[in-house]
Amino acid sequence: MKVAVTRSGGFAGLVRRAEVDSADHPAVAGLIHDVSLDELPEPKRQPDRYMYEIKIGDRSAQIGEADLHGPLRDLVDHVMTHGS
C-alpha cells in the first residue's frame, strides 16, 4: 500500500512530499495498522507550524504539527526520511 506525506507551511512556507510503498518498508506496514485517519482532530493552522497531508491508499487526512503524536508521528517520520 502506498503512503504519501506532504508537509507544508513552516517559517519558510516550503512544501516537501515523500512516498513509500509498505511492501518495500515493513516498518510502515506495521504502523499503518496502528493509525486511524478517521479519528484525527480537525487541523488547526498555526503561524510558522507545519501542516501534514497524509494519504494511506485511498484515504487521506490533514493534521497540524502540534497534533502529530504516537504511531502517526512515527509513520510520518519514516515516510519523510525514507521516501522519495
Gaussian input, Z-matrix of N, CA and C with variables (Angstrom, degrees):
# hf/3-21g

backbone

0 1
 N
 C     1     B1
 C     2     B2     1     A1
 N     3     B3     2     A2     1     D1
 C     4     B4     3     A3     2     D2
 C     5     B5     4     A4     3     D3
 N     6     B6     5     A5     4     D4
 C     7     B7     6     A6     5     D5
 C     8     B8     7     A7     6     D6
 N     9     B9     8     A8     7     D7
 C    10    B10     9     A9     8     D8
 C    11    B11    10    A10     9     D9
 N    12    B12    11    A11    10    D10
 C    13    B13    12    A12    11    D11
 C    14    B14    13    A13    12    D12
 N    15    B15    14    A14    13    D13
 C    16    B16    15    A15    14    D14
 C    17    B17    16    A16    15    D15
 N    18    B18    17    A17    16    D16
 C    19    B19    18    A18    17    D17
 C    20    B20    19    A19    18    D18
 N    21    B21    20    A20    19    D19
 C    22    B22    21    A21    20    D20
 C    23    B23    22    A22    21    D21
 N    24    B24    23    A23    22    D22
 C    25    B25    24    A24    23    D23
 C    26    B26    25    A25    24    D24
 N    27    B27    26    A26    25    D25
 C    28    B28    27    A27    26    D26
 C    29    B29    28    A28    27    D27
 N    30    B30    29    A29    28    D28
 C    31    B31    30    A30    29    D29
 C    32    B32    31    A31    30    D30
 N    33    B33    32    A32    31    D31
 C    34    B34    33    A33    32    D32
 C    35    B35    34    A34    33    D33
 N    36    B36    35    A35    34    D34
 C    37    B37    36    A36    35    D35
 C    38    B38    37    A37    36    D36
 N    39    B39    38    A38    37    D37
 C    40    B40    39    A39    38    D38
 C    41    B41    40    A40    39    D39
 N    42    B42    41    A41    40    D40
 C    43    B43    42    A42    41    D41
 C    44    B44    43    A43    42    D42
 N    45    B45    44    A44    43    D43
 C    46    B46    45    A45    44    D44
 C    47    B47    46    A46    45    D45
 N    48    B48    47    A47    46    D46
 C    49    B49    48    A48    47    D47
 C    50    B50    49    A49    48    D48
 N    51    B51    50    A50    49    D49
 C    52    B52    51    A51    50    D50
 C    53    B53    52    A52    51    D51
 N    54    B54    53    A53    52    D52
 C    55    B55    54    A54    53    D53
 C    56    B56    55    A55    54    D54
 N    57    B57    56    A56    55    D55
 C    58    B58    57    A57    56    D56
 C    59    B59    58    A58    57    D57
 N    60    B60    59    A59    58    D58
 C    61    B61    60    A60    59    D59
 C    62    B62    61    A61    60    D60
 N    63    B63    62    A62    61    D61
 C    64    B64    63    A63    62    D62
 C    65    B65    64    A64    63    D63
 N    66    B66    65    A65    64    D64
 C    67    B67    66    A66    65    D65
 C    68    B68    67    A67    66    D66
 N    69    B69    68    A68    67    D67
 C    70    B70    69    A69    68    D68
 C    71    B71    70    A70    69    D69
 N    72    B72    71    A71    70    D70
 C    73    B73    72    A72    71    D71
 C    74    B74    73    A73    72    D72
 N    75    B75    74    A74    73    D73
 C    76    B76    75    A75    74    D74
 C    77    B77    76    A76    75    D75
 N    78    B78    77    A77    76    D76
 C    79    B79    78    A78    77    D77
 C    80    B80    79    A79    78    D78
 N    81    B81    80    A80    79    D79
 C    82    B82    81    A81    80    D80
 C    83    B83    82    A82    81    D81
 N    84    B84    83    A83    82    D82
 C    85    B85    84    A84    83    D83
 C    86    B86    85    A85    84    D84
 N    87    B87    86    A86    85    D85
 C    88    B88    87    A87    86    D86
 C    89    B89    88    A88    87    D87
 N    90    B90    89    A89    88    D88
 C    91    B91    90    A90    89    D89
 C    92    B92    91    A91    90    D90
 N    93    B93    92    A92    91    D91
 C    94    B94    93    A93    92    D92
 C    95    B95    94    A94    93    D93
 N    96    B96    95    A95    94    D94
 C    97    B97    96    A96    95    D95
 C    98    B98    97    A97    96    D96
 N    99    B99    98    A98    97    D97
 C   100   B100    99    A99    98    D98
 C   101   B101   100   A100    99    D99
 N   102   B102   101   A101   100   D100
 C   103   B103   102   A102   101   D101
 C   104   B104   103   A103   102   D102
 N   105   B105   104   A104   103   D103
 C   106   B106   105   A105   104   D104
 C   107   B107   106   A106   105   D105
 N   108   B108   107   A107   106   D106
 C   109   B109   108   A108   107   D107
 C   110   B110   109   A109   108   D108
 N   111   B111   110   A110   109   D109
 C   112   B112   111   A111   110   D110
 C   113   B113   112   A112   111   D111
 N   114   B114   113   A113   112   D112
 C   115   B115   114   A114   113   D113
 C   116   B116   115   A115   114   D114
 N   117   B117   116   A116   115   D115
 C   118   B118   117   A117   116   D116
 C   119   B119   118   A118   117   D117
 N   120   B120   119   A119   118   D118
 C   121   B121   120   A120   119   D119
 C   122   B122   121   A121   120   D120
 N   123   B123   122   A122   121   D121
 C   124   B124   123   A123   122   D122
 C   125   B125   124   A124   123   D123
 N   126   B126   125   A125   124   D124
 C   127   B127   126   A126   125   D125
 C   128   B128   127   A127   126   D126
 N   129   B129   128   A128   127   D127
 C   130   B130   129   A129   128   D128
 C   131   B131   130   A130   129   D129
 N   132   B132   131   A131   130   D130
 C   133   B133   132   A132   131   D131
 C   134   B134   133   A133   132   D132
 N   135   B135   134   A134   133   D133
 C   136   B136   135   A135   134   D134
 C   137   B137   136   A136   135   D135
 N   138   B138   137   A137   136   D136
 C   139   B139   138   A138   137   D137
 C   140   B140   139   A139   138   D138
 N   141   B141   140   A140   139   D139
 C   142   B142   141   A141   140   D140
 C   143   B143   142   A142   141   D141
 N   144   B144   143   A143   142   D142
 C   145   B145   144   A144   143   D143
 C   146   B146   145   A145   144   D144
 N   147   B147   146   A146   145   D145
 C   148   B148   147   A147   146   D146
 C   149   B149   148   A148   147   D147
 N   150   B150   149   A149   148   D148
 C   151   B151   150   A150   149   D149
 C   152   B152   151   A151   150   D150
 N   153   B153   152   A152   151   D151
 C   154   B154   153   A153   152   D152
 C   155   B155   154   A154   153   D153
 N   156   B156   155   A155   154   D154
 C   157   B157   156   A156   155   D155
 C   158   B158   157   A157   156   D156
 N   159   B159   158   A158   157   D157
 C   160   B160   159   A159   158   D158
 C   161   B161   160   A160   159   D159
 N   162   B162   161   A161   160   D160
 C   163   B163   162   A162   161   D161
 C   164   B164   163   A163   162   D162
 N   165   B165   164   A164   163   D163
 C   166   B166   165   A165   164   D164
 C   167   B167   166   A166   165   D165
 N   168   B168   167   A167   166   D166
 C   169   B169   168   A168   167   D167
 C   170   B170   169   A169   168   D168
 N   171   B171   170   A170   169   D169
 C   172   B172   171   A171   170   D170
 C   173   B173   172   A172   171   D171
 N   174   B174   173   A173   172   D172
 C   175   B175   174   A174   173   D173
 C   176   B176   175   A175   174   D174
 N   177   B177   176   A176   175   D175
 C   178   B178   177   A177   176   D176
 C   179   B179   178   A178   177   D177
 N   180   B180   179   A179   178   D178
 C   181   B181   180   A180   179   D179
 C   182   B182   181   A181   180   D180
 N   183   B183   182   A182   181   D181
 C   184   B184   183   A183   182   D182
 C   185   B185   184   A184   183   D183
 N   186   B186   185   A185   184   D184
 C   187   B187   186   A186   185   D185
 C   188   B188   187   A187   186   D186
 N   189   B189   188   A188   187   D187
 C   190   B190   189   A189   188   D188
 C   191   B191   190   A190   189   D189
 N   192   B192   191   A191   190   D190
 C   193   B193   192   A192   191   D191
 C   194   B194   193   A193   192   D192
 N   195   B195   194   A194   193   D193
 C   196   B196   195   A195   194   D194
 C   197   B197   196   A196   195   D195
 N   198   B198   197   A197   196   D196
 C   199   B199   198   A198   197   D197
 C   200   B200   199   A199   198   D198
 N   201   B201   200   A200   199   D199
 C   202   B202   201   A201   200   D200
 C   203   B203   202   A202   201   D201
 N   204   B204   203   A203   202   D202
 C   205   B205   204   A204   203   D203
 C   206   B206   205   A205   204   D204
 N   207   B207   206   A206   205   D205
 C   208   B208   207   A207   206   D206
 C   209   B209   208   A208   207   D207
 N   210   B210   209   A209   208   D208
 C   211   B211   210   A210   209   D209
 C   212   B212   211   A211   210   D210
 N   213   B213   212   A212   211   D211
 C   214   B214   213   A213   212   D212
 C   215   B215   214   A214   213   D213
 N   216   B216   215   A215   214   D214
 C   217   B217   216   A216   215   D215
 C   218   B218   217   A217   216   D216
 N   219   B219   218   A218   217   D217
 C   220   B220   219   A219   218   D218
 C   221   B221   220   A220   219   D219
 N   222   B222   221   A221   220   D220
 C   223   B223   222   A222   221   D221
 C   224   B224   223   A223   222   D222
 N   225   B225   224   A224   223   D223
 C   226   B226   225   A225   224   D224
 C   227   B227   226   A226   225   D225
 N   228   B228   227   A227   226   D226
 C   229   B229   228   A228   227   D227
 C   230   B230   229   A229   228   D228
 N   231   B231   230   A230   229   D229
 C   232   B232   231   A231   230   D230
 C   233   B233   232   A232   231   D231
 N   234   B234   233   A233   232   D232
 C   235   B235   234   A234   233   D233
 C   236   B236   235   A235   234   D234
 N   237   B237   236   A236   235   D235
 C   238   B238   237   A237   236   D236
 C   239   B239   238   A238   237   D237
 N   240   B240   239   A239   238   D238
 C   241   B241   240   A240   239   D239
 C   242   B242   241   A241   240   D240
 N   243   B243   242   A242   241   D241
 C   244   B244   243   A243   242   D242
 C   245   B245   244   A244   243   D243
 N   246   B246   245   A245   244   D244
 C   247   B247   246   A246   245   D245
 C   248   B248   247   A247   246   D246
 N   249   B249   248   A248   247   D247
 C   250   B250   249   A249   248   D248
 C   251   B251   250   A250   249   D249

   B1=1.4362
   B2=1.5279
   B3=1.3084
   B4=1.4638
   B5=1.5237
   B6=1.3403
   B7=1.4568
   B8=1.5191
   B9=1.3344
   B10=1.4606
   B11=1.5247
   B12=1.3083
   B13=1.4632
   B14=1.5281
   B15=1.3215
   B16=1.4566
   B17=1.5211
   B18=1.3207
   B19=1.4689
   B20=1.5244
   B21=1.3182
   B22=1.4599
   B23=1.5178
   B24=1.3183
   B25=1.4564
   B26=1.5108
   B27=1.3203
   B28=1.4521
   B29=1.5124
   B30=1.2849
   B31=1.4613
   B32=1.5265
   B33=1.3432
   B34=1.4676
   B35=1.5285
   B36=1.3270
   B37=1.4537
   B38=1.5113
   B39=1.3197
   B40=1.4615
   B41=1.5235
   B42=1.3296
   B43=1.4593
   B44=1.5176
   B45=1.3311
   B46=1.4687
   B47=1.5207
   B48=1.3373
   B49=1.4610
   B50=1.5170
   B51=1.3238
   B52=1.4573
   B53=1.5296
   B54=1.3296
   B55=1.4617
   B56=1.5130
   B57=1.3294
   B58=1.4605
   B59=1.5253
   B60=1.3074
   B61=1.4556
   B62=1.5213
   B63=1.3267
   B64=1.4694
   B65=1.5293
   B66=1.3292
   B67=1.4645
   B68=1.5237
   B69=1.3335
   B70=1.4583
   B71=1.5260
   B72=1.3184
   B73=1.4693
   B74=1.5257
   B75=1.3406
   B76=1.4582
   B77=1.5286
   B78=1.3241
   B79=1.4643
   B80=1.5265
   B81=1.3121
   B82=1.4645
   B83=1.5223
   B84=1.3258
   B85=1.4607
   B86=1.5265
   B87=1.3200
   B88=1.4599
   B89=1.5110
   B90=1.3182
   B91=1.4661
   B92=1.5297
   B93=1.3142
   B94=1.4679
   B95=1.5244
   B96=1.3187
   B97=1.4627
   B98=1.5293
   B99=1.3241
   B100=1.4623
   B101=1.5263
   B102=1.3207
   B103=1.4622
   B104=1.5262
   B105=1.3286
   B106=1.4614
   B107=1.5186
   B108=1.3043
   B109=1.4613
   B110=1.5283
   B111=1.3284
   B112=1.4587
   B113=1.5263
   B114=1.3197
   B115=1.4567
   B116=1.5221
   B117=1.3204
   B118=1.4581
   B119=1.5210
   B120=1.3323
   B121=1.4655
   B122=1.5265
   B123=1.3106
   B124=1.4634
   B125=1.5251
   B126=1.3296
   B127=1.4699
   B128=1.5253
   B129=1.3263
   B130=1.4557
   B131=1.5172
   B132=1.2812
   B133=1.4642
   B134=1.5193
   B135=1.3265
   B136=1.4534
   B137=1.5185
   B138=1.3288
   B139=1.4665
   B140=1.5305
   B141=1.3182
   B142=1.4659
   B143=1.5236
   B144=1.3157
   B145=1.4654
   B146=1.5220
   B147=1.3057
   B148=1.4579
   B149=1.5258
   B150=1.3288
   B151=1.4595
   B152=1.5216
   B153=1.3132
   B154=1.4570
   B155=1.5216
   B156=1.3297
   B157=1.4563
   B158=1.5162
   B159=1.3183
   B160=1.4573
   B161=1.5207
   B162=1.3232
   B163=1.4631
   B164=1.5187
   B165=1.3056
   B166=1.4644
   B167=1.5210
   B168=1.3201
   B169=1.4696
   B170=1.5064
   B171=1.3408
   B172=1.4653
   B173=1.5290
   B174=1.3210
   B175=1.4745
   B176=1.5187
   B177=1.3262
   B178=1.4555
   B179=1.5219
   B180=1.3226
   B181=1.4583
   B182=1.5168
   B183=1.3233
   B184=1.4581
   B185=1.5170
   B186=1.3378
   B187=1.4591
   B188=1.5260
   B189=1.3005
   B190=1.4562
   B191=1.5171
   B192=1.2975
   B193=1.4671
   B194=1.5294
   B195=1.3097
   B196=1.4599
   B197=1.5250
   B198=1.3367
   B199=1.4613
   B200=1.5209
   B201=1.3085
   B202=1.4626
   B203=1.5235
   B204=1.3498
   B205=1.4670
   B206=1.5294
   B207=1.3179
   B208=1.4602
   B209=1.5098
   B210=1.3550
   B211=1.4687
   B212=1.5219
   B213=1.3363
   B214=1.4596
   B215=1.5223
   B216=1.3276
   B217=1.4804
   B218=1.5289
   B219=1.3417
   B220=1.4658
   B221=1.5296
   B222=1.3352
   B223=1.4645
   B224=1.5203
   B225=1.3241
   B226=1.4609
   B227=1.5186
   B228=1.3240
   B229=1.4671
   B230=1.5241
   B231=1.3432
   B232=1.4681
   B233=1.5350
   B234=1.3281
   B235=1.4745
   B236=1.5191
   B237=1.3300
   B238=1.4659
   B239=1.5310
   B240=1.3219
   B241=1.4581
   B242=1.5250
   B243=1.3379
   B244=1.4636
   B245=1.5244
   B246=1.3075
   B247=1.4563
   B248=1.5138
   B249=1.3041
   B250=1.4679
   B251=1.5064
   A1=108.81
   A2=116.09
   A3=120.78
   A4=109.89
   A5=114.09
   A6=121.55
   A7=106.86
   A8=116.57
   A9=121.51
   A10=109.03
   A11=115.12
   A12=121.58
   A13=107.77
   A14=115.71
   A15=121.70
   A16=107.36
   A17=115.33
   A18=121.44
   A19=107.58
   A20=116.25
   A21=120.07
   A22=109.65
   A23=114.80
   A24=119.81
   A25=112.01
   A26=115.56
   A27=119.94
   A28=110.51
   A29=116.55
   A30=122.48
   A31=112.08
   A32=116.30
   A33=120.27
   A34=113.23
   A35=118.04
   A36=120.70
   A37=114.75
   A38=117.40
   A39=121.21
   A40=111.09
   A41=115.66
   A42=122.19
   A43=108.25
   A44=115.61
   A45=121.09
   A46=107.54
   A47=116.48
   A48=121.40
   A49=109.24
   A50=115.69
   A51=121.23
   A52=108.24
   A53=115.67
   A54=121.31
   A55=109.44
   A56=116.13
   A57=121.99
   A58=108.47
   A59=115.08
   A60=121.66
   A61=106.57
   A62=116.42
   A63=119.75
   A64=111.90
   A65=118.14
   A66=120.48
   A67=111.07
   A68=116.63
   A69=121.69
   A70=112.82
   A71=117.19
   A72=122.32
   A73=109.35
   A74=118.09
   A75=121.24
   A76=113.63
   A77=118.06
   A78=120.73
   A79=110.33
   A80=117.13
   A81=121.42
   A82=110.14
   A83=116.70
   A84=120.29
   A85=110.55
   A86=117.55
   A87=120.89
   A88=112.86
   A89=116.86
   A90=120.66
   A91=112.13
   A92=117.42
   A93=120.66
   A94=110.42
   A95=117.05
   A96=120.76
   A97=112.32
   A98=117.68
   A99=121.96
   A100=112.56
   A101=117.50
   A102=122.06
   A103=109.82
   A104=115.82
   A105=121.02
   A106=108.19
   A107=116.65
   A108=120.64
   A109=111.72
   A110=117.11
   A111=120.82
   A112=112.78
   A113=117.94
   A114=121.46
   A115=113.88
   A116=117.91
   A117=120.85
   A118=110.84
   A119=117.36
   A120=119.71
   A121=110.80
   A122=115.99
   A123=120.42
   A124=108.77
   A125=117.12
   A126=118.51
   A127=111.34
   A128=115.48
   A129=121.68
   A130=107.99
   A131=116.80
   A132=120.25
   A133=108.65
   A134=114.78
   A135=121.46
   A136=107.74
   A137=117.39
   A138=119.53
   A139=111.91
   A140=115.81
   A141=123.86
   A142=113.97
   A143=118.76
   A144=122.46
   A145=108.48
   A146=115.91
   A147=121.13
   A148=111.41
   A149=114.78
   A150=123.84
   A151=106.30
   A152=116.29
   A153=121.77
   A154=109.96
   A155=115.41
   A156=121.00
   A157=105.71
   A158=115.99
   A159=121.52
   A160=107.82
   A161=116.20
   A162=122.02
   A163=108.22
   A164=115.47
   A165=122.11
   A166=105.81
   A167=115.95
   A168=119.66
   A169=109.64
   A170=116.85
   A171=120.62
   A172=112.76
   A173=117.48
   A174=121.41
   A175=109.23
   A176=116.41
   A177=119.44
   A178=110.20
   A179=115.06
   A180=121.85
   A181=108.30
   A182=115.16
   A183=121.51
   A184=108.35
   A185=114.71
   A186=120.14
   A187=108.51
   A188=115.95
   A189=121.15
   A190=111.06
   A191=115.54
   A192=122.49
   A193=112.13
   A194=117.87
   A195=121.52
   A196=112.91
   A197=117.72
   A198=121.91
   A199=113.58
   A200=117.73
   A201=122.47
   A202=109.00
   A203=116.57
   A204=121.66
   A205=110.96
   A206=115.22
   A207=123.23
   A208=114.25
   A209=115.73
   A210=120.43
   A211=113.56
   A212=116.93
   A213=119.02
   A214=110.38
   A215=117.87
   A216=122.14
   A217=109.19
   A218=117.01
   A219=121.05
   A220=111.01
   A221=116.26
   A222=120.72
   A223=110.70
   A224=117.26
   A225=121.74
   A226=110.43
   A227=117.28
   A228=120.74
   A229=111.27
   A230=116.61
   A231=120.33
   A232=110.61
   A233=116.23
   A234=119.63
   A235=110.39
   A236=117.40
   A237=119.79
   A238=111.84
   A239=117.90
   A240=122.13
   A241=112.50
   A242=116.69
   A243=120.85
   A244=114.23
   A245=117.78
   A246=120.72
   A247=113.36
   A248=113.08
   A249=118.78
   A250=110.08
   D1=137.29
   D2=179.39
   D3=-81.76
   D4=139.05
   D5=175.25
   D6=-127.31
   D7=123.93
   D8=-179.10
   D9=-123.86
   D10=141.25
   D11=177.37
   D12=-128.51
   D13=129.97
   D14=173.75
   D15=-118.52
   D16=122.29
   D17=179.32
   D18=-108.11
   D19=128.87
   D20=178.68
   D21=-134.82
   D22=165.93
   D23=178.20
   D24=92.84
   D25=-142.46
   D26=-175.93
   D27=78.99
   D28=-178.93
   D29=-176.32
   D30=-59.95
   D31=-42.51
   D32=-176.51
   D33=-91.26
   D34=-9.48
   D35=179.53
   D36=71.60
   D37=23.19
   D38=-178.80
   D39=-78.43
   D40=154.78
   D41=176.37
   D42=-115.97
   D43=131.79
   D44=177.38
   D45=-131.04
   D46=136.63
   D47=-179.28
   D48=-129.06
   D49=142.07
   D50=176.21
   D51=-144.02
   D52=152.16
   D53=-178.93
   D54=-144.14
   D55=142.41
   D56=173.23
   D57=-135.13
   D58=162.87
   D59=173.33
   D60=-109.86
   D61=128.48
   D62=-176.88
   D63=-62.89
   D64=-21.54
   D65=177.11
   D66=-65.66
   D67=-27.76
   D68=179.99
   D69=-96.58
   D70=-9.02
   D71=-176.05
   D72=-134.09
   D73=89.76
   D74=-178.32
   D75=-56.26
   D76=-33.03
   D77=178.70
   D78=-62.22
   D79=-38.14
   D80=178.98
   D81=-67.30
   D82=-41.20
   D83=179.35
   D84=-57.60
   D85=-41.34
   D86=178.22
   D87=-68.57
   D88=-39.97
   D89=-178.36
   D90=-69.40
   D91=-31.95
   D92=-179.70
   D93=-56.80
   D94=-38.45
   D95=-177.69
   D96=-71.82
   D97=-19.30
   D98=-179.63
   D99=-93.21
   D100=-1.32
   D101=-173.96
   D102=-115.18
   D103=133.73
   D104=173.43
   D105=-122.39
   D106=109.07
   D107=-179.97
   D108=-69.13
   D109=-20.15
   D110=-178.78
   D111=-73.83
   D112=-17.99
   D113=-175.06
   D114=-104.06
   D115=13.72
   D116=-178.54
   D117=-78.13
   D118=146.50
   D119=176.50
   D120=-68.99
   D121=159.43
   D122=174.88
   D123=-57.90
   D124=136.30
   D125=-179.73
   D126=-66.39
   D127=134.62
   D128=177.38
   D129=-111.67
   D130=116.50
   D131=178.27
   D132=-78.35
   D133=130.82
   D134=178.39
   D135=-130.17
   D136=141.88
   D137=-179.80
   D138=-56.12
   D139=137.32
   D140=175.12
   D141=61.89
   D142=18.99
   D143=176.35
   D144=-111.76
   D145=154.39
   D146=178.96
   D147=-80.21
   D148=150.06
   D149=168.32
   D150=-116.26
   D151=141.64
   D152=-179.49
   D153=-120.59
   D154=133.49
   D155=167.21
   D156=-107.45
   D157=125.08
   D158=-176.74
   D159=-117.74
   D160=127.14
   D161=177.58
   D162=-119.03
   D163=125.29
   D164=174.92
   D165=-122.19
   D166=106.84
   D167=-174.44
   D168=62.48
   D169=-121.69
   D170=-179.55
   D171=-100.69
   D172=6.41
   D173=177.54
   D174=-100.36
   D175=148.58
   D176=177.62
   D177=-149.25
   D178=157.94
   D179=178.03
   D180=-157.58
   D181=160.39
   D182=174.71
   D183=-116.41
   D184=148.11
   D185=179.10
   D186=-149.99
   D187=145.53
   D188=176.69
   D189=-82.26
   D190=155.75
   D191=-178.31
   D192=-55.19
   D193=-39.64
   D194=-177.19
   D195=-66.95
   D196=-22.67
   D197=-178.72
   D198=-99.48
   D199=5.57
   D200=-176.80
   D201=-88.15
   D202=105.11
   D203=-175.44
   D204=-137.31
   D205=166.70
   D206=170.36
   D207=57.29
   D208=-139.35
   D209=-176.93
   D210=-60.03
   D211=-32.03
   D212=178.67
   D213=-66.61
   D214=-40.97
   D215=176.07
   D216=-61.12
   D217=-43.82
   D218=179.54
   D219=-61.98
   D220=-41.59
   D221=179.04
   D222=-63.77
   D223=-47.83
   D224=-179.99
   D225=-61.14
   D226=-45.70
   D227=-179.98
   D228=-60.33
   D229=-43.44
   D230=-179.02
   D231=-63.44
   D232=-46.88
   D233=-178.35
   D234=-64.05
   D235=-43.85
   D236=-178.54
   D237=-67.48
   D238=-30.71
   D239=179.91
   D240=-79.76
   D241=-42.61
   D242=-171.44
   D243=-105.19
   D244=-7.68
   D245=-176.10
   D246=-83.89
   D247=170.12
   D248=177.23
   D249=-126.22

